[in-house]
Amino acid sequence: MKKIGIAALGAASMMMAAGTAHAGPMDGAWKSNTARSYWTNGPMPTGFSLTINLKWDADKLTYHSVNDTDKAKPMTNDFTATLDDKVGPLHNNARFNEIRIRRLGERTFQVLEQKDGDVIVGQYWEFSADGKSLIRWGVGKAPDGKSKAFLEWFDKVG
């Protein structure tokens, strides 16, 4: 009987771990670190301020961000996306209407922001092993139609 109880406990632990495979150090609030970030089309805007909140589940990401660089007109972005590289909706965003996310490794993801099937921003996200930083890098087409490469560094703040 004792062996059955230990086996059941082990199986339950494995199922719980599988159900929260993305939880933990990748969950929480992340604040932009402009000193460690760059865009190839020029310097980051003065006072650039972007905070993103991430909640990971076994098969999806819930994302909320606030760009309050212009304190009078903060911009938000919200979506929930599966992690299976399938196109999902991205609402209330003038530049993008679709999101695709694919897990590449334990802490690395490919994220594509699209407009009607056209990739506007292709980026990779990588979380540090210690859970203290997130780097997003890739190429995106700015609203003026010109492409830029970028590397954005975020520090965990909550």
C-alpha positions in Angstrom: 0.0 0.0 0.0 2.8 2.4 0.8 4.3 1.8 -2.7 1.0 2.7 -4.3 0.7 5.9 -2.3 4.3 6.9 -3.2 3.6 6.2 -6.9 0.4 8.1 -6.8 2.1 11.1 -5.2 4.8 11.0 -7.8 2.3 10.8 -10.7 0.3 13.7 -9.2 3.5 15.8 -8.8 4.4 15.1 -12.5 0.9 16.1 -13.6 1.0 19.3 -11.5 4.4 20.2 -13.0 3.2 19.5 -16.5 0.2 21.8 -15.9 2.4 24.6 -14.8 5.3 24.1 -17.1 5.5 27.8 -17.9 4.7 29.3 -14.5 7.2 30.5 -12.0 10.1 32.8 -13.0 8.5 33.8 -16.3 5.3 35.0 -14.7 5.1 38.6 -13.4 5.9 42.2 -14.3 8.8 43.2 -16.5 10.0 46.8 -16.9 12.0 48.1 -19.8 15.7 48.8 -19.3 16.5 51.4 -21.9 20.2 51.5 -21.0 20.5 47.9 -22.2 18.1 48.2 -25.2 18.5 49.6 -28.7 16.7 50.1 -32.0 18.7 50.3 -35.3 16.7 53.2 -36.6 17.8 55.5 -33.8 17.9 55.9 -30.1 15.1 54.8 -27.8 12.6 57.6 -27.2 13.6 59.8 -24.2 11.9 58.4 -21.1 10.9 55.2 -22.9 8.8 53.2 -20.4 7.2 49.9 -21.1 5.9 47.4 -18.5 4.6 44.0 -19.5 2.8 41.5 -17.3 2.9 37.9 -18.2 1.0 34.9 -17.0 2.0 31.5 -18.4 -0.1 28.4 -18.3 0.8 25.0 -19.7 -0.5 25.9 -23.2 -1.0 29.7 -23.3 0.3 33.1 -22.4 -1.8 36.0 -21.1 -0.1 39.3 -21.9 -0.8 42.9 -20.8 1.5 45.8 -21.4 1.4 49.5 -20.7 3.7 51.9 -22.7 3.5 55.1 -20.7 6.4 56.9 -22.4 3.9 59.6 -23.2 2.3 59.9 -19.7 -0.7 61.8 -21.2 -1.5 59.0 -23.6 -0.5 55.6 -22.3 -0.9 52.7 -24.8 -1.9 49.2 -23.7 -1.7 45.9 -25.5 -3.6 42.8 -24.3 -3.9 39.3 -25.7 -4.1 35.6 -24.8 -2.3 33.3 -27.1 -1.7 29.6 -27.4 1.9 28.3 -27.5 1.4 26.0 -30.5 2.4 28.4 -33.3 -1.3 28.8 -34.4 -2.6 32.2 -35.4 -4.8 33.8 -32.8 -6.6 37.1 -32.6 -5.0 40.3 -31.3 -7.7 42.9 -30.7 -7.8 46.7 -30.4 -4.4 47.2 -32.0 -4.0 49.3 -35.1 -0.7 47.7 -36.3 -1.5 44.0 -35.7 -4.6 41.8 -35.6 -2.9 38.4 -35.2 -0.4 36.8 -32.8 1.5 33.5 -33.1 3.7 32.1 -30.3 5.9 29.0 -30.5 8.0 27.6 -27.7 11.6 26.9 -28.9 13.2 25.9 -25.6 12.6 25.9 -21.9 12.9 29.7 -21.7 12.9 30.8 -25.4 9.9 31.6 -27.6 9.3 32.9 -31.1 6.6 35.6 -31.2 5.1 36.9 -34.4 2.8 39.9 -34.6 0.9 39.9 -37.8 -1.6 42.0 -39.8 -3.9 39.8 -42.0 -1.3 37.0 -42.3 1.7 39.4 -42.9 4.4 39.3 -40.3 5.0 42.9 -39.1 7.2 42.0 -36.1 9.2 38.8 -35.8 10.9 38.4 -32.5 12.5 36.0 -30.0 12.0 36.1 -26.3 14.5 34.6 -23.9 14.2 34.6 -20.1 17.4 34.4 -18.1 18.1 31.2 -16.1 18.0 33.2 -12.9 14.5 34.6 -13.7 15.6 38.2 -13.4 15.6 39.4 -17.0 13.9 39.0 -20.4 15.4 39.9 -23.7 13.2 40.4 -26.8 15.0 40.8 -30.1 14.0 40.7 -33.7 12.9 42.8 -36.7 9.8 44.9 -37.0 8.2 47.2 -39.5 7.5 50.6 -38.0 4.3 52.5 -38.7 6.1 54.5 -41.4 6.8 51.3 -43.3 10.5 51.1 -42.6 12.0 48.0 -40.9 14.2 48.1 -37.9 16.1 45.5 -35.8 15.7 45.8 -32.1 16.9 44.4 -28.8 14.8 45.2 -25.8 15.9 44.3 -22.3 13.4 43.9 -19.4 14.1 43.5 -15.7 11.7 41.6 -13.5 9.9 44.0 -11.1 7.1 41.9 -9.7 
